[in-house]
Amino acid sequence: MSARTPPASTRRSFRGCVAASTILALALLSVIAALPAQAAPKGSRWGAAYFPNHIVTDQNNRQYRFYDQLVKDKIVVINFIYTNCPDICGLQTARMAQVQDKLGARLGKDIFIYSISLDPAKDTPQVLKTYSAAFSAKPGWLFLTGPTKALHQIRYKLGERSRSLAEHRNDAVLGNDRTGEWGRSSMMANLDLLTQEILDMDPAVRAKPKPRRGSRLYGQAPHFKVGKERGQALFLKACSACHSIGMGKRIGPDLEGVAQRRAHGWLTEYMITPGRVRGRRDPIAVELGKAFPGVRMPNLGLAKTDAADLIAYFQSETARLSRGSTDTASTKPPAPMHKHHQHKKHKH
């Protein structure tokens, strides 16, 4: 089955998506940064009078009152998912897994992550348990399901008002119930910036001076130099949340030598239309599904040229590793820099 490149006028190139959304993502960050630093005024709509208090169930089959037990007096990060999503939900969840690592000891102590299912009929607690395990969810990150009507009311109050699964938002809601501050951030923004936005929901953190470029503290932060190798930037944006090259398995398989093990035609089709490959019960896709239960390759809207660039990068990195070099994006992966317009609707 061939993987033809769609006409330029209609092709949804991954690179085009990134470029078109950069300005919008930066504008969003500036809006969130401008949130009031003081507590919500008396009589604010936020709080027990606004949020539903329905019973929801997590991946371990434990039940909670949504507002009283999960939101009240907490800093929360909330996004919406469904485990059968063929597009970028899996990538969002992989990036959330990186955020949980960056939050460190604060996760589960005073900051909590909730990934709420939009498809409760299929996303049972057992399904969510398998899914959460695939992303190594730690205590403090709950995957929630519940009655359809209850979840609909919760998501509506949180601004997720899409009419179908294909239209759901690709961002996260950030909130501090104690102060009444709420905002949004793109799940495809720089992960260090996203993590700082979450931490800044705490007024005590927000009041601390931030390191400046050129300062000693800033200079101590890890840096990564992006080279000019073909496909490297795209790998960092689209793939590094789930894959490494030469550092072992992550959420998905290690990609060292993949361009030697797999036919380039197969790799191209799988990267561009993974659902089609899985749909015909391709034996390699079936094998990958068994090896990595709960996750699957998403449809990232890649063009044929994008796939060719990634294959070129897999080859060059594999060759470099065989020469024993260690200066690579794969050995020192930074936070992915993929920016995605939070209001963009993705079709499934």
DODO-476278 format. One line per 10 residues: number of its first residue (from 1); their letters; for each residue z, y, x of N, C-alpha, C. Coordinates in nm, 3 decimals, decimal comma. Example, Ala and Ser with C-alpha at 12.3 -4.5 7.8 and 13.67 -1.06 7.14 Angstrom:
1 = AS = 0,780:-0,569:1,319:0,780:-0,450:1,230:0,780:-0,330:1,320  0,708:-0,225:1,285:0,714:-0,106:1,367:0,787:0,003:1,290
//
This chain:
1 = MSARTPPAST = 0,000:-0,119:0,085:0,000:0,000:0,000:0,000:0,123:0,088  -0,094:0,211:0,069:-0,107:0,325:0,158:-0,009:0,435:0,123  0,023:0,518:0,222:0,113:0,632:0,201:0,032:0,759:0,224  -0,045:0,801:0,124:-0,131:0,917:0,139:-0,050:1,046:0,136  -0,098:1,143:0,208:-0,036:1,275:0,206:-0,085:1,351:0,084  0,008:1,398:-0,004:-0,034:1,472:-0,124:-0,102:1,602:-0,084  -0,175:1,663:-0,177:-0,240:1,792:-0,148:-0,138:1,895:-0,104  -0,180:1,985:-0,016:-0,087:2,085:0,038:-0,025:2,169:-0,071  -0,099:2,191:-0,181:-0,049:2,278:-0,288:0,063:2,214:-0,366  0,076:2,082:-0,362:0,178:2,016:-0,443:0,277:1,939:-0,360
11 = RRSFRGCVAA = 0,251:1,922:-0,232:0,339:1,839:-0,150:0,476:1,903:-0,134  0,582:1,822:-0,154:0,717:1,871:-0,134:0,763:1,828:0,004  0,719:1,899:0,106:0,757:1,866:0,242:0,903:1,896:0,266  0,971:1,806:0,334:1,111:1,826:0,367:1,129:1,955:0,446  1,037:1,979:0,541:1,049:2,100:0,622:1,033:2,225:0,536  0,941:2,218:0,440:0,921:2,333:0,352:1,044:2,364:0,272  1,112:2,257:0,226:1,234:2,275:0,150:1,341:2,344:0,234  1,352:2,300:0,359:1,452:2,359:0,448:1,422:2,506:0,473  1,294:2,537:0,505:1,259:2,675:0,537:1,277:2,767:0,417  1,236:2,719:0,299:1,241:2,805:0,181:1,382:2,834:0,136
21 = STILALALLS = 1,477:2,746:0,171:1,613:2,762:0,119:1,707:2,833:0,213  1,666:2,860:0,335:1,757:2,915:0,434:1,816:3,048:0,389  1,730:3,141:0,344:1,777:3,272:0,302:1,871:3,260:0,183  1,835:3,173:0,088:1,917:3,157:-0,031:2,052:3,098:0,005  2,054:3,000:0,097:2,181:2,940:0,139:2,270:3,042:0,206  2,213:3,127:0,292:2,291:3,229:0,358:2,346:3,330:0,259  2,264:3,362:0,159:2,311:3,454:0,055:2,429:3,394:-0,021  2,421:3,264:-0,046:2,530:3,196:-0,116:2,658:3,203:-0,035  2,647:3,180:0,096:2,765:3,184:0,181:2,830:3,322:0,177  2,748:3,427:0,174:2,804:3,562:0,171:2,877:3,588:0,040
31 = VIAALPAQAA = 2,825:3,533:-0,069:2,890:3,550:-0,199:3,025:3,481:-0,199  3,028:3,357:-0,147:3,154:3,282:-0,145:3,255:3,352:-0,054  3,208:3,404:0,059:3,298:3,472:0,152:3,362:3,595:0,089  3,295:3,649:-0,015:3,345:3,769:-0,078:3,441:3,741:-0,193  3,479:3,614:-0,214:3,574:3,582:-0,319:3,705:3,657:-0,296  3,776:3,698:-0,401:3,899:3,775:-0,383:4,004:3,694:-0,309  4,075:3,762:-0,219:4,175:3,694:-0,138:4,307:3,679:-0,211  4,329:3,751:-0,319:4,455:3,745:-0,390:4,447:3,641:-0,503  4,563:3,609:-0,559:4,568:3,514:-0,669:4,498:3,571:-0,791  4,456:3,480:-0,879:4,390:3,525:-1,001:4,486:3,611:-1,083
41 = PKGSRWGAAY = 4,437:3,716:-1,147:4,525:3,804:-1,225:4,586:3,729:-1,343  4,696:3,783:-1,390:4,763:3,724:-1,504:4,668:3,719:-1,623  4,666:3,606:-1,691:4,575:3,590:-1,802:4,438:3,539:-1,762  4,421:3,501:-1,635:4,293:3,448:-1,589:4,256:3,324:-1,670  4,126:3,303:-1,688:4,078:3,188:-1,765:4,096:3,057:-1,690  4,111:3,064:-1,556:4,123:2,941:-1,477:4,263:2,882:-1,492  4,270:2,750:-1,491:4,399:2,682:-1,500:4,402:2,584:-1,616  4,523:2,553:-1,661:4,542:2,450:-1,764:4,471:2,484:-1,894  4,456:2,613:-1,922:4,390:2,652:-2,047:4,239:2,636:-2,039  4,185:2,620:-1,918:4,041:2,611:-1,902:3,994:2,468:-1,874
51 = FPNHIVTDQN = 4,059:2,400:-1,781:4,011:2,269:-1,739:4,055:2,158:-1,834  3,966:2,063:-1,863:4,003:1,948:-1,945:4,109:1,864:-1,874  4,186:1,793:-1,953:4,292:1,708:-1,897:4,269:1,562:-1,935  4,142:1,524:-1,943:4,108:1,388:-1,981:4,152:1,288:-1,875  4,167:1,163:-1,918:4,199:1,055:-1,824:4,071:1,011:-1,754  4,075:1,006:-1,622:3,964:0,957:-1,541:4,015:0,843:-1,454  3,921:0,763:-1,405:3,957:0,643:-1,329:3,889:0,647:-1,193  3,964:0,611:-1,087:3,905:0,615:-0,953:3,850:0,479:-0,912  3,801:0,471:-0,788:3,737:0,350:-0,737:3,834:0,234:-0,722  3,963:0,264:-0,724:4,064:0,158:-0,715:4,124:0,124:-0,851
61 = NRQYRFYDQL = 4,057:0,171:-0,957:4,096:0,146:-1,095:4,229:0,212:-1,133  4,263:0,319:-1,060:4,383:0,396:-1,095:4,342:0,511:-1,185  4,427:0,543:-1,282:4,395:0,646:-1,379:4,477:0,773:-1,354  4,414:0,887:-1,386:4,477:1,017:-1,366:4,441:1,110:-1,482  4,531:1,204:-1,509:4,497:1,318:-1,593:4,424:1,418:-1,506  4,302:1,455:-1,546:4,217:1,533:-1,456:4,284:1,660:-1,407  4,332:1,744:-1,497:4,392:1,868:-1,450:4,532:1,847:-1,395  4,619:1,785:-1,471:4,759:1,775:-1,430:4,779:1,703:-1,297  4,701:1,598:-1,272:4,725:1,517:-1,154:4,625:1,538:-1,040  4,508:1,590:-1,070:4,406:1,602:-0,967:4,375:1,746:-0,924
71 = VKDKIVVINF = 4,398:1,841:-1,013:4,359:1,979:-0,984:4,479:2,072:-0,968  4,578:2,057:-1,047:4,690:2,151:-1,052:4,754:2,172:-0,915  4,760:2,297:-0,873:4,825:2,340:-0,747:4,759:2,283:-0,622  4,635:2,239:-0,631:4,567:2,178:-0,517:4,442:2,258:-0,477  4,401:2,237:-0,353:4,268:2,280:-0,308:4,177:2,160:-0,323  4,066:2,179:-0,394:3,980:2,066:-0,426:3,835:2,095:-0,389  3,763:1,989:-0,356:3,619:1,993:-0,332:3,559:1,891:-0,428  3,471:1,934:-0,517:3,419:1,847:-0,622:3,267:1,847:-0,620  3,209:1,728:-0,618:3,064:1,719:-0,634:3,032:1,609:-0,735  2,907:1,604:-0,775:2,864:1,510:-0,878:2,758:1,417:-0,821
81 = IYTNCPDICG = 2,774:1,289:-0,849:2,687:1,187:-0,791:2,653:1,082:-0,896  2,561:0,995:-0,864:2,553:0,866:-0,930:2,495:0,768:-0,830  2,548:0,648:-0,829:2,521:0,555:-0,720:2,378:0,503:-0,717  2,307:0,512:-0,830:2,167:0,467:-0,834:2,069:0,578:-0,802  2,117:0,691:-0,759:2,029:0,805:-0,731:1,928:0,767:-0,622  1,798:0,783:-0,649:1,698:0,749:-0,548:1,667:0,862:-0,451  1,723:0,980:-0,477:1,690:1,095:-0,394:1,805:1,127:-0,299  1,854:1,252:-0,297:1,943:1,293:-0,189:2,092:1,279:-0,218  2,131:1,216:-0,328:2,275:1,197:-0,354:2,341:1,122:-0,239  2,272:1,018:-0,189:2,329:0,940:-0,079:2,347:1,025:0,045
91 = LQTARMAQVQ = 2,251:1,114:0,072:2,263:1,202:0,188:2,379:1,299:0,168  2,394:1,351:0,046:2,508:1,438:0,018:2,640:1,368:0,043  2,648:1,242:-0,002:2,772:1,166:0,016:2,797:1,139:0,164  2,691:1,112:0,239:2,705:1,091:0,384:2,757:1,218:0,451  2,709:1,332:0,407:2,756:1,458:0,463:2,900:1,486:0,421  2,936:1,447:0,300:3,075:1,462:0,257:3,166:1,375:0,344  3,117:1,258:0,386:3,194:1,172:0,475:3,221:1,242:0,607  3,125:1,321:0,654:3,146:1,398:0,777:3,247:1,511:0,753  3,242:1,571:0,635:3,338:1,677:0,601:3,480:1,620:0,600  3,498:1,500:0,543:3,632:1,443:0,538:3,688:1,424:0,679
101 = DKLGARLGKD = 3,603:1,387:0,773:3,648:1,371:0,911:3,688:1,505:0,971  3,614:1,610:0,940:3,644:1,742:0,993:3,773:1,799:0,935  3,805:1,762:0,811:3,928:1,811:0,749:4,052:1,748:0,810  4,036:1,631:0,869:4,146:1,567:0,941:4,266:1,538:0,853  4,386:1,572:0,903:4,511:1,538:0,835:4,531:1,614:0,705  4,455:1,720:0,684:4,473:1,797:0,560:4,415:1,723:0,440  4,319:1,633:0,464:4,264:1,556:0,353:4,372:1,463:0,297  4,394:1,471:0,167:4,494:1,388:0,103:4,634:1,446:0,107  4,649:1,556:0,181:4,779:1,624:0,189:4,779:1,747:0,100  4,688:1,840:0,126:4,677:1,957:0,039:4,532:1,992:0,005
111 = IFIYSISLDP = 4,439:1,911:0,056:4,297:1,926:0,021:4,247:1,790:-0,027  4,176:1,790:-0,139:4,131:1,665:-0,200:3,984:1,674:-0,236  3,913:1,564:-0,216:3,771:1,556:-0,249:3,754:1,464:-0,369  3,676:1,509:-0,467:3,646:1,428:-0,585:3,495:1,421:-0,605  3,441:1,301:-0,601:3,300:1,278:-0,633:3,296:1,215:-0,771  3,243:1,289:-0,866:3,249:1,249:-1,007:3,114:1,193:-1,050  3,117:1,075:-1,112:2,993:1,011:-1,154:2,931:1,080:-1,275  2,799:1,092:-1,271:2,723:1,142:-1,385:2,668:1,028:-1,469  2,692:0,906:-1,426:2,637:0,788:-1,494:2,748:0,684:-1,511  2,850:0,715:-1,592:2,966:0,625:-1,602:2,934:0,488:-1,659
121 = AKDTPQVLKT = 2,825:0,476:-1,735:2,790:0,344:-1,790:2,760:0,244:-1,677  2,701:0,292:-1,569:2,669:0,205:-1,455:2,773:0,215:-1,344  2,830:0,333:-1,328:2,924:0,353:-1,218:3,065:0,314:-1,261  3,089:0,185:-1,267:3,221:0,133:-1,298:3,311:0,150:-1,177  3,443:0,134:-1,193:3,531:0,142:-1,076:3,491:0,046:-0,965  3,447:-0,074:-0,998:3,407:-0,169:-0,895:3,283:-0,122:-0,820  3,186:-0,068:-0,894:3,066:-0,014:-0,829:3,104:0,102:-0,737  3,191:0,190:-0,785:3,234:0,303:-0,704:3,315:0,258:-0,583  3,388:0,150:-0,596:3,465:0,098:-0,482:3,370:0,052:-0,370  3,265:-0,019:-0,408:3,165:-0,062:-0,309:3,098:0,058:-0,246
131 = YSAAFSAKPG = 3,064:0,155:-0,329:2,996:0,276:-0,282:3,086:0,355:-0,188  3,211:0,375:-0,225:3,303:0,452:-0,141:3,329:0,382:-0,008  3,335:0,249:-0,011:3,356:0,174:0,113:3,239:0,190:0,208  3,118:0,199:0,153:2,999:0,217:0,236:3,005:0,347:0,313  3,073:0,448:0,260:3,084:0,578:0,326:3,220:0,598:0,391  3,298:0,490:0,401:3,429:0,493:0,469:3,519:0,602:0,413  3,527:0,610:0,281:3,612:0,712:0,217:3,759:0,687:0,253  3,827:0,794:0,291:3,968:0,787:0,330:4,056:0,831:0,214  4,186:0,803:0,221:4,278:0,852:0,118:4,264:1,003:0,102  4,255:1,046:-0,022:4,232:1,188:-0,051:4,091:1,216:-0,098
141 = WLFLTGPTKA = 4,004:1,115:-0,087:3,867:1,127:-0,140:3,852:1,023:-0,249  3,846:1,069:-0,373:3,836:0,980:-0,488:3,696:0,986:-0,549  3,649:0,870:-0,592:3,525:0,858:-0,667:3,565:0,829:-0,811  3,528:0,918:-0,902:3,584:0,915:-1,037:3,480:0,882:-1,142  3,525:0,805:-1,240:3,444:0,775:-1,358:3,534:0,785:-1,481  3,478:0,759:-1,597:3,556:0,768:-1,719:3,465:0,768:-1,840  3,518:0,793:-1,958:3,435:0,799:-2,078:3,328:0,907:-2,066  3,210:0,877:-2,115:3,098:0,970:-2,103:3,130:1,109:-2,159  3,191:1,115:-2,274:3,222:1,243:-2,336:3,320:1,322:-2,251  3,420:1,253:-2,195:3,519:1,321:-2,112:3,455:1,378:-1,986
151 = LHQIRYKLGE = 3,371:1,298:-1,919:3,307:1,345:-1,798:3,209:1,459:-1,827  3,145:1,453:-1,942:3,053:1,561:-1,980:3,129:1,692:-1,993  3,247:1,690:-2,054:3,325:1,812:-2,070:3,375:1,864:-1,935  3,414:1,773:-1,848:3,463:1,813:-1,715:3,351:1,879:-1,636  3,236:1,815:-1,633:3,126:1,871:-1,552:3,076:2,003:-1,611  3,079:2,015:-1,742:3,036:2,139:-1,805:3,126:2,254:-1,763  3,257:2,230:-1,764:3,352:2,334:-1,725:3,338:2,371:-1,577  3,289:2,277:-1,497:3,271:2,301:-1,354:3,131:2,354:-1,322  3,053:2,384:-1,425:2,923:2,447:-1,406:2,808:2,351:-1,386  2,831:2,220:-1,400:2,724:2,122:-1,385:2,671:2,095:-1,526
161 = RSRSLAEHRN = 2,569:2,166:-1,565:2,524:2,163:-1,705:2,381:2,114:-1,719  2,339:2,030:-1,629:2,204:1,975:-1,635:2,189:1,887:-1,758  2,067:1,880:-1,806:2,039:1,804:-1,928:2,004:1,659:-1,901  1,978:1,627:-1,776:1,945:1,489:-1,739:1,989:1,464:-1,596  1,994:1,336:-1,559:2,033:1,301:-1,422:1,939:1,364:-1,320  1,811:1,376:-1,356:1,712:1,428:-1,262:1,733:1,574:-1,229  1,817:1,644:-1,306:1,833:1,787:-1,287:1,965:1,827:-1,224  2,049:1,731:-1,189:2,184:1,770:-1,150:2,187:1,849:-1,020  2,292:1,930:-1,005:2,305:2,023:-0,893:2,332:1,950:-0,763  2,293:2,013:-0,652:2,313:1,955:-0,520:2,413:2,035:-0,438
171 = DAVLGNDRTG = 2,518:2,081:-0,503:2,618:2,159:-0,431:2,757:2,105:-0,461  2,857:2,171:-0,404:2,996:2,131:-0,426:3,072:2,250:-0,482  3,168:2,221:-0,568:3,258:2,322:-0,622:3,383:2,323:-0,535  3,421:2,442:-0,488:3,543:2,458:-0,409:3,644:2,534:-0,493  3,767:2,488:-0,498:3,866:2,557:-0,580:4,007:2,548:-0,525  4,083:2,652:-0,554:4,226:2,653:-0,526:4,295:2,689:-0,655  4,353:2,589:-0,721:4,414:2,613:-0,852:4,534:2,706:-0,842  4,605:2,702:-0,732:4,725:2,783:-0,718:4,691:2,933:-0,720  4,580:2,969:-0,655:4,542:3,110:-0,649:4,438:3,148:-0,753  4,377:3,048:-0,818:4,276:3,076:-0,918:4,141:3,110:-0,860
181 = EWGRSSMMAN = 4,116:3,076:-0,733:3,988:3,106:-0,668:3,895:2,986:-0,677  3,770:3,012:-0,718:3,670:2,906:-0,732:3,535:2,958:-0,684  3,459:2,870:-0,625:3,326:2,907:-0,577:3,240:2,783:-0,557  3,123:2,803:-0,500:3,029:2,692:-0,473:2,980:2,701:-0,329  2,938:2,587:-0,278:2,874:2,586:-0,147:2,772:2,474:-0,144  2,666:2,494:-0,069:2,562:2,392:-0,059:2,610:2,275:0,025  2,587:2,154:-0,024:2,619:2,035:0,053:2,522:2,016:0,169  2,415:2,094:0,172:2,317:2,082:0,279:2,328:2,196:0,380  2,434:2,276:0,371:2,455:2,382:0,467:2,514:2,324:0,596  2,529:2,408:0,697:2,594:2,366:0,820:2,733:2,313:0,789
191 = LDLLTQEILD = 2,766:2,195:0,837:2,890:2,129:0,798:3,013:2,199:0,855  3,001:2,262:0,972:3,114:2,337:1,024:3,145:2,457:0,936  3,039:2,525:0,888:3,060:2,638:0,798:3,116:2,591:0,664  3,065:2,481:0,613:3,116:2,428:0,486:3,263:2,391:0,499  3,300:2,325:0,608:3,440:2,288:0,629:3,528:2,412:0,638  3,479:2,516:0,707:3,558:2,639:0,717:3,574:2,705:0,582  3,471:2,701:0,499:3,482:2,756:0,364:3,590:2,683:0,284  3,596:2,551:0,300:3,698:2,473:0,231:3,837:2,512:0,281  3,853:2,518:0,412:3,982:2,556:0,469:4,021:2,697:0,428  3,923:2,787:0,416:3,951:2,925:0,379:3,993:2,941:0,234
201 = MDPAVRAKPK = 3,984:2,835:0,155:4,040:2,843:0,021:4,191:2,855:0,027  4,250:2,824:0,141:4,393:2,844:0,166:4,411:2,985:0,221  4,480:3,074:0,150:4,495:3,212:0,198:4,558:3,222:0,336  4,646:3,127:0,370:4,710:3,130:0,502:4,608:3,108:0,612  4,511:3,019:0,587:4,406:2,994:0,686:4,311:3,113:0,691  4,279:3,166:0,577:4,185:3,277:0,569:4,237:3,400:0,643  4,370:3,416:0,646:4,429:3,533:0,710:4,427:3,524:0,862  4,408:3,406:0,915:4,407:3,390:1,061:4,277:3,445:1,119  4,283:3,508:1,236:4,160:3,558:1,299:4,068:3,443:1,336  3,939:3,462:1,315:3,841:3,359:1,347:3,788:3,379:1,488
211 = PRRGSRLYGQ = 3,755:3,271:1,558:3,699:3,284:1,692:3,566:3,357:1,689  3,543:3,441:1,787:3,419:3,517:1,795:3,327:3,456:1,898  3,200:3,473:1,876:3,101:3,425:1,974:3,130:3,492:2,109  3,140:3,411:2,213:3,167:3,463:2,346:3,314:3,458:2,383  3,402:3,435:2,284:3,544:3,426:2,315:3,573:3,292:2,379  3,690:3,283:2,440:3,727:3,158:2,506:3,736:3,045:2,404  3,796:3,076:2,288:3,812:2,972:2,186:3,676:2,924:2,138  3,584:3,018:2,116:3,450:2,980:2,073:3,382:2,897:2,183  3,404:2,938:2,308:3,342:2,868:2,418:3,392:2,726:2,435  3,510:2,698:2,381:3,564:2,563:2,391:3,506:2,469:2,287
221 = APHFKVGKER = 3,439:2,526:2,190:3,381:2,442:2,084:3,261:2,365:2,140  3,238:2,243:2,087:3,124:2,165:2,136:2,992:2,231:2,100  2,899:2,231:2,191:2,767:2,288:2,167:2,662:2,180:2,179  2,551:2,204:2,115:2,442:2,108:2,124:2,312:2,183:2,142  2,238:2,142:2,240:2,110:2,206:2,270:1,998:2,125:2,208  1,928:2,186:2,113:1,815:2,119:2,050:1,693:2,139:2,138  1,632:2,032:2,181:1,514:2,040:2,266:1,388:2,058:2,185  1,276:2,040:2,250:1,147:2,059:2,186:1,078:1,926:2,155  1,153:1,817:2,164:1,091:1,687:2,139:1,044:1,679:1,995  0,929:1,621:1,979:0,869:1,607:1,847:0,960:1,524:1,756
231 = GQALFLKACS = 0,997:1,580:1,642:1,079:1,509:1,544:1,228:1,522:1,562  1,275:1,584:1,673:1,418:1,590:1,698:1,492:1,672:1,592  1,442:1,792:1,565:1,510:1,878:1,467:1,513:1,812:1,330  1,403:1,746:1,293:1,398:1,680:1,163:1,497:1,565:1,158  1,511:1,491:1,268:1,610:1,383:1,273:1,750:1,437:1,250  1,783:1,548:1,315:1,916:1,606:1,301:1,941:1,653:1,158  1,837:1,708:1,095:1,853:1,760:0,960:1,859:1,650:0,855  1,774:1,549:0,870:1,756:1,452:0,762:1,822:1,318:0,786  1,844:1,280:0,912:1,880:1,141:0,940:2,017:1,122:1,005  2,064:1,221:1,082:2,180:1,197:1,167:2,310:1,179:1,091
241 = ACHSIGMGKR = 2,315:1,217:0,962:2,436:1,192:0,885:2,458:1,042:0,863  2,350:0,965:0,864:2,359:0,822:0,835:2,322:0,732:0,953  2,248:0,786:1,049:2,195:0,701:1,156:2,222:0,761:1,294  2,232:0,673:1,393:2,230:0,715:1,532:2,113:0,645:1,600  2,086:0,687:1,722:1,987:0,616:1,804:2,059:0,575:1,932  2,099:0,450:1,937:2,165:0,398:2,055:2,316:0,404:2,054  2,377:0,449:1,943:2,523:0,458:1,936:2,582:0,361:1,834  2,501:0,272:1,782:2,551:0,172:1,688:2,536:0,212:1,543  2,578:0,124:1,455:2,565:0,147:1,311:2,656:0,260:1,266  2,607:0,334:1,170:2,690:0,431:1,099:2,689:0,388:0,953
251 = IGPDLEGVAQ = 2,646:0,479:0,867:2,630:0,442:0,726:2,508:0,354:0,711  2,409:0,377:0,795:2,288:0,295:0,799:2,269:0,236:0,938  2,161:0,163:0,960:2,140:0,095:1,088:2,111:0,189:1,203  2,140:0,143:1,324:2,102:0,215:1,445:1,949:0,210:1,456  1,889:0,320:1,495:1,743:0,329:1,497:1,682:0,313:1,637  1,763:0,275:1,734:1,706:0,249:1,866:1,609:0,131:1,856  1,487:0,150:1,903:1,388:0,044:1,903:1,323:0,016:1,769  1,356:0,096:1,665:1,301:0,067:1,533:1,150:0,080:1,530  1,094:0,172:1,610:0,948:0,190:1,613:0,879:0,077:1,686  0,954:-0,002:1,761:0,899:-0,121:1,825:0,916:-0,244:1,736
261 = RRAHGWLTEY = 1,024:-0,247:1,657:1,052:-0,364:1,572:0,969:-0,364:1,444  0,940:-0,244:1,392:0,873:-0,233:1,263:0,733:-0,175:1,280  0,641:-0,221:1,196:0,507:-0,163:1,195:0,516:-0,018:1,151  0,437:0,069:1,216:0,444:0,210:1,184:0,401:0,239:1,041  0,310:0,161:0,988:0,270:0,179:0,849:0,385:0,152:0,754  0,463:0,047:0,786:0,579:0,014:0,702:0,684:0,124:0,713  0,713:0,170:0,834:0,812:0,276:0,853:0,772:0,402:0,777  0,644:0,436:0,785:0,596:0,557:0,717:0,616:0,547:0,567  0,575:0,435:0,510:0,590:0,419:0,365:0,736:0,418:0,325  0,820:0,351:0,403:0,962:0,340:0,368:1,031:0,475:0,374
271 = MITPGRVRGR = 0,995:0,557:0,471:1,057:0,689:0,481:1,009:0,783:0,372  0,882:0,770:0,331:0,827:0,860:0,230:0,860:0,815:0,088  0,844:0,685:0,059:0,867:0,633:-0,076:0,953:0,506:-0,069  1,080:0,518:-0,032:1,164:0,400:-0,019:1,182:0,323:-0,150  1,182:0,394:-0,264:1,197:0,327:-0,392:1,083:0,233:-0,422  0,963:0,273:-0,385:0,847:0,189:-0,408:0,855:0,062:-0,324  0,901:0,075:-0,199:0,913:-0,042:-0,113:1,020:-0,138:-0,167  1,132:-0,083:-0,209:1,237:-0,168:-0,267:1,190:-0,232:-0,397  1,112:-0,155:-0,475:1,068:-0,203:-0,605:0,982:-0,328:-0,598  0,909:-0,347:-0,490:0,826:-0,467:-0,479:0,900:-0,581:-0,406
281 = RDPIAVELGK = 1,031:-0,561:-0,390:1,116:-0,663:-0,326:1,067:-0,695:-0,186  1,033:-0,591:-0,113:0,992:-0,608:0,026:1,105:-0,679:0,102  1,074:-0,784:0,179:1,180:-0,863:0,244:1,265:-0,782:0,342  1,205:-0,686:0,413:1,285:-0,605:0,505:1,380:-0,515:0,427  1,331:-0,456:0,318:1,416:-0,372:0,235:1,529:-0,452:0,173  1,499:-0,574:0,131:1,602:-0,661:0,075:1,708:-0,692:0,180  1,664:-0,719:0,302:1,755:-0,747:0,412:1,846:-0,628:0,441  1,788:-0,508:0,440:1,868:-0,389:0,462:1,970:-0,368:0,351  1,930:-0,398:0,228:2,022:-0,385:0,116:2,142:-0,477:0,128  2,120:-0,595:0,181:2,230:-0,690:0,201:2,319:-0,648:0,317
291 = AFPGVRMPNL = 2,257:-0,593:0,420:2,333:-0,553:0,539:2,417:-0,428:0,515  2,369:-0,341:0,424:2,438:-0,216:0,396:2,457:-0,199:0,246  2,546:-0,281:0,187:2,567:-0,275:0,042:2,625:-0,141:-0,002  2,579:-0,095:-0,115:2,631:0,029:-0,170:2,554:0,152:-0,132  2,467:0,143:-0,029:2,386:0,259:0,010:2,241:0,216:0,025  2,152:0,312:0,016:2,011:0,282:0,035:1,939:0,409:0,080  1,827:0,388:0,143:1,747:0,499:0,192:1,706:0,590:0,076  1,740:0,722:0,083:1,701:0,812:-0,026:1,559:0,864:-0,008  1,504:0,913:-0,116:1,374:0,981:-0,109:1,401:1,126:-0,073  1,366:1,165:0,049:1,395:1,298:0,099:1,279:1,396:0,082
301 = GLAKTDAADL = 1,172:1,353:0,017:1,058:1,440:0,000:0,981:1,461:0,129  0,982:1,362:0,217:0,912:1,374:0,344:0,761:1,365:0,324  0,688:1,437:0,407:0,543:1,427:0,411:0,503:1,325:0,517  0,377:1,285:0,516:0,330:1,188:0,614:0,344:1,241:0,756  0,322:1,370:0,774:0,339:1,429:0,907:0,485:1,426:0,952  0,578:1,442:0,857:0,720:1,433:0,890:0,754:1,293:0,941  0,703:1,192:0,870:0,730:1,054:0,910:0,673:1,026:1,049  0,554:1,079:1,076:0,493:1,059:1,208:0,578:1,124:1,318  0,631:1,242:1,290:0,716:1,309:1,388:0,844:1,231:1,413  0,903:1,176:1,308:1,025:1,097:1,324:0,998:0,972:1,405
311 = IAYFQSETAR = 0,890:0,904:1,378:0,855:0,784:1,454:0,836:0,818:1,601  0,772:0,931:1,627:0,754:0,975:1,767:0,888:0,998:1,833  0,982:1,052:1,758:1,115:1,078:1,814:1,191:0,947:1,838  1,181:0,853:1,744:1,245:0,722:1,765:1,193:0,659:1,895  1,063:0,670:1,916:1,002:0,611:2,036:1,051:0,681:2,163  1,051:0,814:2,163:1,090:0,887:2,283:1,238:0,866:2,316  1,323:0,860:2,212:1,465:0,837:2,236:1,491:0,696:2,287  1,419:0,599:2,233:1,434:0,461:2,279:1,390:0,449:2,426  1,281:0,516:2,460:1,233:0,514:2,598:1,333:0,582:2,690  1,390:0,693:2,644:1,487:0,765:2,725:1,612:0,680:2,750
321 = LSRGSTDTAS = 1,658:0,610:2,645:1,774:0,524:2,660:1,748:0,411:2,758  1,626:0,360:2,756:1,592:0,251:2,848:1,592:0,298:2,993  1,575:0,431:3,013:1,580:0,486:3,148:1,721:0,521:3,191  1,816:0,511:3,095:1,957:0,534:3,129:2,002:0,677:3,117  1,922:0,766:3,057:1,963:0,905:3,040:2,063:0,916:2,929  2,153:1,015:2,937:2,256:1,033:2,834:2,248:1,168:2,765  2,153:1,252:2,803:2,143:1,385:2,742:2,058:1,376:2,616  2,121:1,352:2,502:2,046:1,320:2,382:2,116:1,363:2,256  2,039:1,383:2,152:2,096:1,415:2,022:2,170:1,296:1,965  2,132:1,173:2,005:2,191:1,055:1,946:2,329:1,026:2,001
331 = TKPPAPMHKH = 2,353:1,060:2,129:2,483:1,032:2,187:2,585:1,139:2,155  2,535:1,261:2,126:2,626:1,370:2,092:2,578:1,436:1,964  2,594:1,369:1,849:2,538:1,424:1,726:2,616:1,543:1,675  2,551:1,655:1,648:2,618:1,770:1,590:2,622:1,755:1,439  2,687:1,851:1,373:2,680:1,855:1,229:2,537:1,882:1,189  2,479:1,802:1,098:2,341:1,827:1,057:2,324:1,968:1,003  2,207:2,026:1,027:2,184:2,165:0,992:2,090:2,182:0,874  2,070:2,075:0,797:1,978:2,080:0,684:2,031:2,175:0,578  1,956:2,277:0,545:1,995:2,367:0,437:1,908:2,337:0,316  1,972:2,333:0,199:1,901:2,297:0,077:1,942:2,393:-0,031
341 = HQHKKHKH = 1,850:2,445:-0,106:1,880:2,538:-0,214:1,966:2,468:-0,317  2,085:2,519:-0,341:2,181:2,451:-0,428:2,132:2,439:-0,572  2,044:2,529:-0,615:2,000:2,523:-0,753:1,875:2,439:-0,771  1,822:2,387:-0,660:1,698:2,309:-0,669:1,721:2,181:-0,748  1,633:2,150:-0,836:1,642:2,027:-0,914:1,558:1,921:-0,845  1,615:1,801:-0,832:1,534:1,697:-0,772:1,504:1,589:-0,874  1,382:1,545:-0,873:1,337:1,448:-0,972:1,356:1,308:-0,920  1,393:1,221:-1,009:1,423:1,084:-0,972:1,316:0,989:-1,027
//
